[in-house]
């Protein structure tokens, strides 16, 4: 199953969820009559890749905690989502351990004092790599959309960098901004 004419909005994904409330992806897919799930592929502490170190304003040899997921729509892979957190924030928290996080990562981060106040997103398109083609079940000529999201707190400090590699076919990204 590929998203056909699927329009995504980022706003629900940066709002902490309440007790018993489904995660944003499960809710979004259900509203369209589909099953949205994800599988955790990897969790660990690693040296920050240069682009992630830049996103998170890390200096020197810093480490990050990464949570790599594969996002599924009706059981079919449609996105790879890799979220990175400074180890100083994520170490010794559920972010650094395999398994689901009660209420999700956004809620946990808010409980730890890191609530999204500014979000920067960059979108690009490129041919899928061999690894991406394998995980997303793409053909050799398929392209992907790459959305990079950097989330900052009220002090402007970045605390999360997420790189989402999406099946491009049938995908549309929608952005809304409302002055408050």
Secondary structure, DSSP 4 states (H G I P E B T S, - for coil): ---SSEEEESGGGGSPPPTTPPPHHHHHHHHTT--EEEEEEEEEEEEPPHHHHHHTT--SS-EEEEEEEEEEETTEEEEEEEEEEEHHHHTTSGGGSSS--TTHHHHHHHHTT---SEEEEEEEEEEPPHHHHHHHT--TT-EEEEEEEEEE-TTS-EEEEEEEEEE-TTEEEE------
